[in-house]
């Protein structure tokens, strides 16, 4: 599986909106908060809106908001919204690849990789990632208070 900048930026943007209480968050604020080039965001946010993961509202009080609750948005949903399939072999879905000779077992491996990747990304929600982040920050604070952190 290849995680492109587009995938990474899409997940970062969704996490930033989720961390902001679900929105609305302006494109320029997302770029600043996450260090995402502002030129990338409009097409990514449009893909996420088309996939019904975001809603948008124009105006000074507008911006992008989550279209679902954070426990109902998986990383797999986000990644599919911006690129389609989660895994490919030479640009093709794993189930369409065939080999001959000594490599005939490879399609089964590629399908397993795809299934494992899909399972992980589909079972990891924005809520899970925000909880993990909060637990990491809490652990860092505790370590610093105890003098264990450099």
Secondary structure, 3 states (H helix, E strand, C coil): CCCCHHHHHHHHHHHHHHHCCCCCECHHHHHHHHCCCHHHHHHHHHHHHHCCCEEEECCCCCEEEECCCHHHCEHHHHHHHHHCCCCCECCECHHHCCCCHHHCCHHHHHHHHHHHHHHHHHHCEHHHHHHHHHHHHHHHHHHHHCCCCC
